[in-house]
Amino acid sequence: MSSYSRRQFILATTGLAFTGSSIAKSPKSKAQKISNDHYVDSTIEANVSTSNLAHSIPYNPSAGINKDRGLLICGSGDYMLAWTIGYFYALHQSGVDLSSAEIIVGSSAGAIAGSAIATGHLQHLIAELNFFVDMPHLLAELVVNTKINPSQKRALQLCLAVKDGKLASIQEIGKAALAAHTTSPRNYESTIKRLVGKRTWPADKLYITANDCYTGERLVISHIDNIPIEQACTASNAWPGLKTPVWLGDRVCMDGGVSETTTHADILSGAKRVLVLSLNDGSAQVKQDGLSLTALPNTLQKDIASLNKSGSQTLLVAAGLPPGKKTVDLLDPKLIGQGLTYGFVRGIAGASQVKQFWS
């Protein structure tokens, strides 16, 4: 199916599937609404080949083979992004240079943080910004401030209702993401570019994940795919119902966290050592603490076991709840400042351990 016909099919079928919703009065107006507001701003040229973006789990052959240092950064909202950047800042201040990683895999919030490290732009931001004054304002531009409408609520609730990572379940979430009436990603993408610092891909060390809304396939974007880095990050952060699905060539993509794997650790299997940054520790307490936006199975512990089995030495650092919190709302913009501060505190406290592991 050509890029044009595939797009038209998706627009038409999602419009028909949700006729009568608060989003559109007819299939035609629904398709036109999506075409005008949802996808055009983030569309790269449709003739860019994206047929090779889909990769089975496990990733084969692993990109981690013969690599020394690997950095795996998981997602889950703007709190995790803020925590990770605060953590990186503390490590930088303590003389730990994570940009020496030979392979970096990032999903969702981890895609932005990983890109900032891979491009070397985080060091620039640290030097140029009054970190704890300016950085929260910059990250706040990533927060969706619009009131949640019924179509968005439906997609968000579905993410919490689907309890298996089967292809059909992921496709179901993808349909809800396509049908949700969300805002244009133009400003979001612009802010990501300010965080990442460039459009060109930083050598061959960076891998960003997303998921195809239509097929449910896991997508892995790298330097060979001719996709601007900020658009790959925007696609990887397109949480169903919250942020707009993004066209990459002829694929319409949602968040990399909506996948059979929580971490995508299989991409760097075999690397000598892997530092894993995660919002949670993969325990049964995760959902009760609010440290997840989905009911999909948490594969963190299983994925780390697989890394260890492949010969990788791993160090897991889990962000967890901010001090004094018994639960957390990952969509609360007030958490950005807390996330930066708590990440910094954790980074200072753990710098010696990371330095020993990384050296």
N, C-alpha and C positions, 0 to 999 in steps of 0.2 A: 504494500500500500504506500503511495507517495506521501511526502510530507504534507502537502496541501490536503489531500483527501483524508488522511488520518486525522488532521486537525479538525476538518469539517465534520467528520464522523463523531469525534469526541464531543464537539460543541453541540451538535444536533441531538445526540443520544442523551447527554446529560440534561439538556433542556427538556426533552420529552419525559425523562424519568421523573422530573420534579415539577411538572406542570401543575399549577394550582398552589404552589408554595408562595410565601411572601416575597420571593425574589422576582418572579416574572409572572405575567398574565398569560403568556402563550409561549410555545416552543420557539417561535421565531424571535420574539423579543428577548427570551432568555439567552439564546445563542448570540444575538447581537450585543447584549449587555456584557456577556463574558468577553466577547471579541474586543469590545471597546475599552473596558475597564480592567480586565484581569490579566491578560497575557501579553498584550502588545508591547508594553513598556519594557518587559524583561526578555523579549524574544531575540535570540541571535539568529543569524541567517539560517533559513530552513535547509539550505543545501549543505550545511556542515554535517558531516556524517556522524551520527550518534548510534549506529547499529552495534558498535563495539563497546558501548558503555555498560551493557548488562553483563554481570559476572556472577556465576554460581557461587554458592557457599559450600565448601571452602574455596577460596580464591586459588586458582591454579594456572600457572605455577605461582607460588607465594612470592611477593615482592620483597620479603624480608630475608630471603636466602642470601648468605654471604654479607649481610649487613651487620655492623657492630652495634650501634645505638639506634633504638626505635622509640618513637614517642606516639602513644595512643591517647587521643583526647576525645572522650565521650561527650554527649550533649545533655539536653534537658533544660532549655530555657535560658533567659537572660541572667538569672541568678548564677547559673553555672558558668556562663561567660565571664561575668564580673569576678566570681571567685577565682577562676583560672587566671585571668589577667593580673589580679592581685597577687596570686601565688607566684606567677612568673616574675612579677616585679620584685618580690622578696628574694627569689633565687638569684635574679640579676644583681641585686644589691649585695648578695652574699657571695658573688663570684662564681655562680653556676651558670654555664652557657648552654642552654638547651638547643640553641640553633645549630649545634654541632651534630644533631641527630641526622642519621643517614636516610631515615625513612620516617615520615610523619603521616599518620592517618587521623583525620578529623571528621566527625559527624555532627550535624546541627550546630550548636554553639561551639563545639570542638573544631568545626571547619573554619570558623572565623579566627579562633585563637591559634589554631595550627598554622593558618595562612600568615598571620601576623608574625609568628616565630620564623616560619620558613622564608619569608621575604626580608627579614631583618627589620621590619618596620616597627615592631614593638619597642626596640631600643630607641628608635627615633622618637616615638611617642613619650617614652619615659624621660628622654632628655628635654623635650619641648614643652611638656605639660606640667602644670602644677597637679601632680598625679591624683591626689585625693580631693581636689577641687574641680578640675576640668574633666577628668575621666568619667565621673558619674553622669555629667551632662551629655557627654558624647554617647555613652552607652544608653542613656534614656531615650535617645532618638531612635533606638531599635525597638522600643516598646510600643505595642499596638494599643492606642488609647481610645479607639472607637468602642461604642457600646455593642456588646455581643447581640447579634440578631438571631432569630430562630434557626436560620440555615447554618450559621456558625455553631450554635449550641448543639445542633444535631450531630455535626461532625465531631465536636469535642467529646460529646457523650459516647459516641460510637467508639472512639479511641479507648475509653474506659470500660467499654462493654465487651469488646472483642478480646477473648482470652487465649487465643492460640495464634501462632505465627504462620499458619498455613497460607498458601498463595491466594486462595479464595477470600480469606479474611482480610488480607492486605488490599486486595482489589476492592473489597467492599468499603474499606476506609478511603481508598482512592476516589471512589465515586462520590462519596460524601464531601471530600475535599474539593472536587471539581464543582459540586453544586453549591458550595457555600459562597455567599456574597461577601467577599472580603475586599479590602482596599488595594489600590495599585501598589506594587512593590518599589516604585521609582525612588522614593525618599529612603526606603530601607536599604536598597542597593547602593545608593550614594553614600550612606553612612558606613556601610561595610567597606566601600572603597577607601574611605578616609582611615579606617582601622587597618586595612591590609596594605594600602600604599601604592599599589600598582595593578595593572591589568594583566601583564605578562606572567606566565607561570614560572615559579621559582625553581628552575632546574628540574630534576626528575625525582625529587625526594618526597613531594607532597601528593597525597591521595585524599580526595574528598568523596563522601558517599551521599547518595540520594536514593529515592525510590520512584519508579515509574507508576504514576497514578492509575494508568490504564491497564498495564500488564501485571503490575505488582512486583516486577523484577527489581532486584538490588542493582543499583548503578554505582560504578566507581569511575570517578573523573580524575584524569592525570594530565601530565604535560603533553601527551600525544594527541589529545582530543580537540585542540584548537578552540577551547572555550575560555572566555575571560574569567579570571579567578573570582571576581566579585559576583558574577552570575552563578558560578558553581556554588559559592557560599550561600547566595540567596536561595537557590534551589534546595540546598541541604538543610536550610532553616525554615522551609515552608510547612509549618505545622498545620495539619488538617483543621480547618475551621477557624484558625487564628491568623494565618498568613497565606497569601495567595500562591497557588501552584505556579511553577515557573517553567516556561518552555525552554528547553535546551535542544536546539535543532528540531527534530520531529518528535521529541519526547516531552511530555508534560510531567513535571516532577514535584514530589512532596518530600518532606523531612526525612533525612537519613535514619532517624530513630524509629521510623515505622517499618520495621524489617524483622526478618526471622532471627537476626542476631542483634543483640543490644549494643555490641561494641565494634563489630567488624574487625576483630582482632586477627581473623584468619588472613587478612591482607599482608600482615607483617610476621606471620609465622616463620620461625627459624632464625630471626634476628638474635644476636648474641645476648642482648639485654633489652628489655622493654619497660619503660616507665609508663604506667597506666594511670590516667587521671579520670576519675568517675564521680558523678554526683553522689552516688550511693555505693554501698558495699555488696549489693546483690542479695542481701538477707531478706527474710520473710517480713521484716519490719518496714521495708521500703515504702509500700503503699500507705500504711498507717501514718507514716511520718510525712506523707505528701511529697516524697522525693521521686515522683514519677508522674508523667502526663499520660501514661498508657497502661492498660492491663495486659499488654502483650508479655509473654514470658521473659523474665530477666535472665539473660544468659551470661552475665558477667563472670560468675564463678566457674561456670563450665568453659567459657572462652579462655580464662586465665589458665585453667588446667590443661587445655589444649596447647596453649603457648608453651607451658612448661614441658609438656610431652614432646613438643617439636625441638626441644633443646634450648629454648629461650629461658633466661633468668628474668623474672618479673618483679617489679615493685609496684604495688597498688597504693594509690593515694586517693582516698574517698573524701569528698568535700563534706557531706553530711549536713546536719542542721546548724544554723547559726547559733551562737551561744545564747542560752536562755529560752530557746524555742522548742516546743514540744511537737510542733507540726509546722508546715510551711506552705504558702500559696506561691507556686512557681511563676504565676502570672502577675504578681504584685511588684510594680516598679520600685516600691520603697526598698525592696531587697537588694537593689543594685549597689547602693552605698555600703550596706552590711556585707554583701558578698565580696566587694573589693577589700574591705578592712579585714574580714575574717580570712580571706585567701592570703592576704599579706602576713597576718599573724601566723597562720599555719605554715607558710613558706619559710618564715624566719625560724620557726621552731624545728622544721624538718630539713633545713638546708644542708646540714652536715651529713645526714643520712643519704640524701639525694646526691650530694657531691661524691660521697664514697661509692655509691652505686654507679654513678655516671662516669667516673674517672677510670 
